[in-house]
Amino acid sequence: MPDDGTYQGRPIAQTCSYLGADWLDRADRADREQPDRVLDALRLDPGATVADVGAGTGYFTLRLARRVARVIATDIQPEMLERLTAHAARDELRNIEPIVAGAHDARLPAGCCDLVLLVDVYHELTDPDAVMAGIRRALKPAGRLVLVEYRGEDPAVAIKPEHKMTLPQIRAELTAHGFAFVESLEFLPDQRIVIFTRDAAPRPP
């Protein structure tokens, strides 16, 4: 992978600093991102283990913890996880496991996850090959990978270009990482939800 701040010809976006954590917890975020509707669409099993990679302050983590048995929340910034942990304690949520991730590894246990969620995170990965290989190892055989990304095809989405991705970009990159595309859900105003499985479905005999 070239060490020039790009991946597959696209610029790698700068990670949101913990100094801007208040923006992640802004009151009007739900109006555009509709987190509960997103999670409804994923049809989560109540007994599932879900990893929230790039969890930040826990915007999705806390909602996941009310729906599934176990949530693993990873972030490369310990300060984000400190805030997440405080939110979880406030809400008396005891099924969240925070993990400080590395730039090259989300540090998820192998074979642990029914679903791995990355919300506005994939385009910020500085080493997508290594991180996604680790995520693929962390998924159970029937596990799903879910990316939420701003739509790069839509000039009306008012966000910097490096923080947006087109569906063909996402499909091409994640297929190269070994995942199998399932569907893209397009009901959000600015983002899309792209769902993959760990492996392609076996062909019938």
VEXTIVEX-891429 format. One record per residue (C-alpha): x, y, z. Coordinates in steps of 0.5 Angstrom, whole numbers, m for minus. Example, Ala and Ser with C-alpha at 12.3 -4.5 7.8 and 13.67 -1.06 7.14 Angstrom:
BEGIN
R:25:m9:16 $
R:27:m2:14 $
% end
This chain:
BEGIN
R:0:0:0 $
R:3:7:m2 $
R:5:11:4 $
R:2:18:1 $
R:m4:18:5 $
R:m8:15:m1 $
R:m11:8:m2 $
R:m14:5:m8 $
R:m13:12:m11 $
R:m17:15:m6 $
R:m15:20:0 $
R:m15:17:7 $
R:m19:22:11 $
R:m17:25:17 $
R:m19:21:24 $
R:m24:25:28 $
R:m20:27:34 $
R:m23:26:41 $
R:m23:34:42 $
R:m29:34:37 $
R:m32:29:41 $
R:m38:34:43 $
R:m40:34:35 $
R:m41:26:35 $
R:m46:27:41 $
R:m50:33:38 $
R:m57:33:39 $
R:m59:33:32 $
R:m55:28:30 $
R:m61:23:30 $
R:m65:27:25 $
R:m60:25:19 $
R:m57:19:21 $
R:m63:15:24 $
R:m59:10:29 $
R:m65:6:31 $
R:m68:5:24 $
R:m61:3:22 $
R:m61:m2:27 $
R:m68:m4:26 $
R:m66:m6:19 $
R:m60:m10:21 $
R:m65:m15:25 $
R:m60:m16:30 $
R:m61:m23:34 $
R:m62:m21:42 $
R:m56:m26:43 $
R:m51:m24:38 $
R:m44:m21:40 $
R:m43:m15:36 $
R:m37:m10:35 $
R:m37:m3:34 $
R:m31:m1:30 $
R:m29:6:31 $
R:m34:7:36 $
R:m32:14:38 $
R:m36:16:44 $
R:m41:10:44 $
R:m47:13:39 $
R:m48:7:36 $
R:m45:2:42 $
R:m50:4:47 $
R:m56:3:43 $
R:m53:m4:41 $
R:m52:m6:48 $
R:m60:m5:49 $
R:m61:m10:43 $
R:m56:m15:44 $
R:m52:m20:49 $
R:m45:m17:48 $
R:m42:m11:45 $
R:m35:m10:43 $
R:m33:m3:42 $
R:m26:m1:39 $
R:m23:6:38 $
R:m16:8:37 $
R:m17:14:42 $
R:m17:12:49 $
R:m20:19:51 $
R:m26:17:46 $
R:m27:10:50 $
R:m26:14:57 $
R:m32:18:55 $
R:m36:12:52 $
R:m35:8:59 $
R:m38:14:62 $
R:m44:14:58 $
R:m45:6:59 $
R:m44:7:67 $
R:m49:13:67 $
R:m54:8:63 $
R:m52:2:67 $
R:m50:m2:61 $
R:m46:m7:63 $
R:m45:m11:57 $
R:m40:m7:53 $
R:m33:m9:53 $
R:m28:m3:51 $
R:m22:m5:47 $
R:m16:0:45 $
R:m15:m1:38 $
R:m9:0:33 $
R:m8:3:27 $
R:m7:m4:24 $
R:m11:m8:28 $
R:m18:m7:31 $
R:m16:m12:36 $
R:m22:m17:36 $
R:m22:m24:38 $
R:m22:m29:33 $
R:m29:m32:31 $
R:m32:m28:36 $
R:m37:m23:32 $
R:m44:m24:29 $
R:m44:m17:26 $
R:m38:m12:26 $
R:m41:m5:25 $
R:m37:1:22 $
R:m40:8:22 $
R:m37:13:18 $
R:m30:9:19 $
R:m28:5:14 $
R:m26:11:9 $
R:m21:14:15 $
R:m17:7:16 $
R:m10:8:15 $
R:m8:1:13 $
R:m15:m2:11 $
R:m12:m9:8 $
R:m9:m11:15 $
R:m15:m8:19 $
R:m20:m11:15 $
R:m16:m18:15 $
R:m17:m18:22 $
R:m24:m16:22 $
R:m26:m22:17 $
R:m22:m27:22 $
R:m26:m24:28 $
R:m33:m26:24 $
R:m36:m32:25 $
R:m37:m36:19 $
R:m44:m33:18 $
R:m42:m27:20 $
R:m44:m20:17 $
R:m40:m14:16 $
R:m44:m7:16 $
R:m41:m1:13 $
R:m45:6:14 $
R:m42:11:9 $
R:m44:18:6 $
R:m46:17:m1 $
R:m40:20:m6 $
R:m44:20:m12 $
R:m49:25:m9 $
R:m46:33:m9 $
R:m52:35:m5 $
R:m49:31:1 $
R:m45:37:4 $
R:m39:33:7 $
R:m31:33:5 $
R:m30:29:m1 $
R:m25:25:3 $
R:m31:23:8 $
R:m35:20:2 $
R:m35:14:m2 $
R:m39:11:m8 $
R:m42:4:m8 $
R:m38:2:m13 $
R:m32:4:m9 $
R:m34:0:m3 $
R:m36:m6:m7 $
R:m29:m6:m10 $
R:m25:m5:m4 $
R:m29:m10:1 $
R:m29:m15:m5 $
R:m22:m15:m5 $
R:m21:m16:2 $
R:m25:m22:2 $
R:m32:m20:4 $
R:m39:m22:m1 $
R:m43:m16:m2 $
R:m51:m17:0 $
R:m54:m11:m1 $
R:m54:m3:0 $
R:m60:0:4 $
R:m61:7:1 $
R:m66:10:6 $
R:m62:15:10 $
R:m62:22:7 $
R:m54:23:7 $
R:m51:16:8 $
R:m52:9:5 $
R:m52:2:9 $
R:m48:m3:6 $
R:m48:m10:8 $
R:m43:m16:7 $
R:m42:m23:9 $
R:m35:m26:11 $
R:m35:m31:6 $
R:m39:m32:m1 $
R:m45:m37:m1 $
R:m43:m44:m3 $
R:m45:m45:m10 $
R:m50:m51:m10 $
R:m48:m58:m12 $
% end
